[in-house]
Amino acid sequence: MLIETALIAAPDRANNAVFGRPLLERLMINCERAGIKRFVVAAPRELYPDVARAMGRFKGSGSVSMVESFSEILNHRDADGLAIDPSSPCVSFSGNLVFAKSQLARILDAHASDPRSVHREFSTDRDRGGEIATGPIGEILKRGGISTRLAAPAASLLPFALNGRPEDREEAELRLARSIREESAHKDAPMARWVDRRISWRISYWLAQTRVTPNMVTVANTAFGLTCAWMFSVPNYWMRLFAAIFFLISITIDGVDGELARLKMVESEFGGKLDVLTDNIVHVGVFIGLLVGCYRVDHSRAYLYLIPILLGGFMMCTYAVWRAFKIKGEQAAAWLDKVDRWSGRDFAYLVVVLAVVNRLEYFAWGTAFGTYVFALALIWITGPTASSMKSESL
């Protein structure tokens, strides 16, 4: 059974800001993104106003019920008049917990493998000051069940609880930033995972403590990428080499806007579309700049003819990716991860190597026709899946 209810013992540091957002609101947003639809928050009545402020955008929501004690909830009815079934599953939180979406997903997956039992996991801070439990509501309220230590990547060591030490918040924010590498590892290309993310999460961690927004990073990096495109068009070895190096830096920074959005919890559909659009603009600009540079170096008109061929390949790739995105169901996530991995940005490392040996024309020819190979391969691979899924829907 899917968990739709969260029991939250109001944290005594509910208003403490982690990357600019109250601790309690962060907890509730992560729960909402995990599919949880109902929140029951327990707090002394005199603290209701303070706790409500810490809820942020959840304040006054019909999905939130406030009680003085969880013992009230079995007889409690929500705004729709629905009572809570003691046998229904829930997830409960106690302590000043900080965790990432991926950590909550891991805990909920463990519950799904044994939904009738109560599982408890304590936080990984020095004081073990927080706890997350899953299981039937009635059993959770009896404080029964088994204590468990679910396997967590050593780099993140989350969930984490703030326990009053001055360094607690800094430690929690650092762990959150480190967890970004794990969340994206399944869809990052090898060099992006081993090199780019090791750099980008540190930049994101620093920017998350400022007023810089993800969209600001996107726009600034787009301007930087287009500058690289112009540098590629200059018929000078050193200018083109620095263009390749700067483009690699731009590729690394390209991951920062998404990481920053996740740390500040300000992801938006507009931001995602802006990122995709600007990425494509920069890539097209860089490849055209590279072709123009090859023409100005070798004075061969063949490179000018490659420009429309390249643009046609990009259009075909756009169609192939759009087609892959139309796949629905559980297979969709797997296909989208593969698309991200196959169309990853590791090619920037190859560009640097070719720039060093002054053979960027190899990349120019390979890219012009390689786009067609990628598009046709993606169409062929997703073809049977798309057809079978369409027949199943009929």
N, C-alpha and C positions, 0 to 999 in steps of 0.2 A: 504493500500500500504506500502511496505517495504521502509524504509529510506536508501538511498544509497549515499546521498550527505551530507557533513558537511561543514558549513560556519564557519570559525574560524577567529575572530578578533585577530590578532597576539598579544599574551600577552606581556606586557612591561617587564615581568620577564621570558620570554620564556626560557632563558638559565639557570635559577635557577634549581639546581639539587635537586630532591626528591628521596632519596635512590639511589643516584648516576646516575640518568637518567634525562635529561633536561625536564622541565615542558611541553613544547610543544610536544616533542616526546611521552611522557607518554599519553597525551591526544589523540594523533593520533593512538597510538597502541590500546588503549581502543576502539576507534571508529572502527578500522579495525576488531577487534575481535567481534564487534557487527554487522558486515556485511556491514559496510560503505565502499564504493569503490572509492568515489571521494571526494577530499578535495579542497576547495577554501579558501585560506589564504589571508586576507587583511592586508596590512602593507604599510607605506610610502616607496617609492622606495629606498630612501637612506638607509633603514634598511633591505632591501632584504638579503644582505650577512649574517647579524647577525641572522635573522629569519631562513634562510636556514640551518645554523649551528645547531640551536636548534631543527631542525626536525630530526636530527640523521640519521637513516637508510632510512627515507623518502626523504632525500635531493636528488634532481634530479629525483625523481620518476615521471613517466608519469601520475600517479593518482593525482598529486598535481598541482594546478594552483595558481599563485600568482597575486594578483590585488592590486591596490592602494585603490580602493573603491568597496564595494559590488554592487554599482549601475552599474558597468561594466559587471556584470556576465550574465545578461539576453541577452546581445548581444555577449557574449563570447563563443568561441568554444574550446573544449579540443583538445588533441593531435590526436584524431580520427575524428575530424571535427564535433563532435556532440554538438549541442546547448543545453543550459539548459532550460527546460520547466518550466515556472513560476508556473504552477499548481502542479509540482512534489513535493513530501514531502522532507523535510530536517531537520537537527538538527543544531542549531547555538550555538556558544560558545563565550562568551565575559568575559574578566577578567582573572586573573591568577589562573585558576581553577585546583583543585586537586580532583579527584574522583576515585572510584574503579569501576571495570567492573560491579559489581552487581548494583551499583547506576545508571549507565547509562542504564542498562537493565530495571530497574524499570521505568525510565523516558520514554524509548521507548515503553514499554508496555502500559503506560498511553496514549501515542499518538495513538497506535493501536486501542484503544477503541473508539477514536473520531478523525480520521485522517484528517477531513476537517477543524477542528478548530486549532487555534494557542494557544499553552500553554507555559507559561513562568514560570520557577522556579528560584528563586534567591538563591544564596549560603547562607550557614548557619553561616558564619563568622560574627564577630561583625559589620563589615561595609557593609555587603551584597554586597560585591564588585564583584561578578560574577553572570552570568546569563546563563541558558541553555533554549533554546526555540525549540519547534518542531511545524511543520505545513507546509503548502505550501510555497515554496520559495518566491513567489510574495507577499504573506501576511506577511511573516516574515520581508521582507525588508521594509514594510510599518510601522513596529514597532507596529502593532496592536495586538489584541488577549487579552487573559485574564491572569492575574498573578495568579499563584497557588502555594500552598505549599503542595507538594505531601508527603504522610506519609513516614517518614524515621525512622528507628530504632534509639532510643535516643543514643545508645552506639557509633554509627559511626558519626552522624551529618555531613555527606557529602552530596553534594559537598561543598568544602571549597575553599576560594580564598586567595592567599597571597597578603597582602596589605601594605607591607613595614615594618611591625613591626618585630623586631629581632626574636621574638618567633613564628612567623607565620609558618615557615617551620617545626619546631619541632612539633607544634600542628597538622599540616597536616599529618606528618608522623605517629604520634601517632594514629590519627583517622583512617588512612589507615590500620595500623596494627590491630586495634580493629575490623575493618570491616571483617577480616578474619573469625572470629567466626560465623558471620551471613551468610557468603557465603557457609560455609560447614555444617551449622546446619541441612539442609534437608537430609543429608546422613550420619551424624555421629551417632554412637550408643550413648545411654543416658550418660554413664559415660565419654565418649570421649567429648561430648558436654558440660557437666556440670563441668568437672574437667580438662581433658587433655588440651582442647583448651584455658582455662583460664591461663594455664601455658605456653603452647607452643607459643602463639602469643607474649608473652613478650620476650621469648628467640629469636624468629624470628625478632622482632623489634630491639633488641640489635645487632644481627648478621648482619642485613641489613645495618647497619652503618659501617661495616667492609668489608674487602676484602674476607671474607669467602664465598665460593660458595655453592649452594645446593648440588652438587655432593660430596663435601668435607664432608658435614654433613651426607650424605647417607653412605659413606664409613666408617667414624668414628663410626657411630651408628651401622653399621653391625659388626664391630670388637667388640664393646661393647656387642651386643646381643649374639655373639658367645662365648664370655667370660662367659656370664650368662649360656649358654648351658653347658659349662664345669663344672661350679659351681654346676649345678643341678645334675651332675653325681657323685659328691662326697658324700659318705655316712655319712654325718654329719649334724645334725639338723640345726645348725647355718649357715653353709655354704649354705644349701638349702634355708633357710629363706632369707638370703641376696641375693641369686640368684633370688628369687621371687620378692624382692623389687627392685633390679637393673633391672630386666626385665620389671617391671612396669614403671620405669624411661625411659628405652629404648623405650617402647611403646609410651610414651609421646613425646619423642624427635623425634620419627618417623614421626610426623606430621610437624616438623620444616622445612625439606628440601622443601616440597611443598609450605609451607607458604612463605619461604624465596624466592623461585623462583617467586612467584606471586608479592611479594613486590618489587623485583628488576626487574621484568618483563623479566625474562630470562628462562621461561618455554621452555622445549624442549622435543621432542619425546624420545630421548635417556635418558634424566633424568627420565622421567616417567617410561620407561621400566626398567631402573636400579633400581629404587625404588621398583617396583613390584618384580623383581628378587631377590633382597637382602632381602626383607621382607619374601619371601617364604623360602629362605635359612635359615634365622634366626629362623623362626617358626619350620621348620623341625628339625634344630639342637637342639632347646630348647626341643621339644617333645621327641626326641631320647635321649638327655641327661637326661631328667626326667625319662624315662623308664629305662635307665641304672642305674640311682641312686636308683630307686625302687628295681631293681634286686640286687644291691650291699647291700641294707639295709635288704631285706627279704630273699635273696638267693633263690628266686623262678624263675625257668626258664620260667615261663609263661610270664614274662615281656619281655624276649628276643623274644618270639614268637609274642608278640604284635608289635614288630618293623616292620616286613614286612606287618602285617595287617594295621598298621598305614600308611605306605608308599603307600599301595594300596588305602587307603582311600583318601590320598592327591592327587593321580593321578586321582581318580574319581571326586574329587572336582574341579581339574583343568579342566577336560573335561566339567563338568557341568557349570562352570563359563564361559568358552570359548563359550559354546553353547548359554548361555544367552547373551553374548556380540555380537553374530551374528544376534540378532534381530535388525531390522532396522526400521526407522521411529520414530514417536513421542513416541511410547511405549518403545523404546530403553532406553531413558533417565530415565524413571520411573523404568524400570527393573534394570538398572545399579545402581541407587540410592539404590534400595532395596538390591541388592547384597552387596553393600558397607556396608549398615546398618546391614544386617544379619551376614556378615562375619567380623564384627567390632572387635576391640581389647579389648572390655570390659572383655573378659575372663581373662585378666591379673590380674584383681582385685580378681577374684575367686581363682586364683593360690596363691595369697598372703594369703588369708584367710585360704586355705587348708594347706599352709606351716606353718602358725602359729599354727594350731592344729595338725600338723604332720600327715596329711592325703593326701599327694600328690598322693598316689596310686589311690584315687578316680578319680582324674583328668586324670591319665594315662589310666585307663579303659574307662572312658567316652569319651576321645578324640579318642582313637583307633577306637571305633565303632560309635562315634558321627559324624565323617567325612562322613561315608556312609549315615547316616540319612540326613545330610545337602545336600549331593550331590543328593540323590534320590528325596528329597523334591524339590530342585531347578529344576531338570529335569522334575518332574511331573508338577510343577507350570508353567514353561515356555513352556511345551510341546504343549498344545492347542494353545497358542499364536503363537509359531513358525510355527505350521502347518497351521493355518489360514492365517498367513501373507504370507507363501509360496504359498498357493492356490490363494491368491489375486494377487500375482505377476504374476501367470500364466494366 
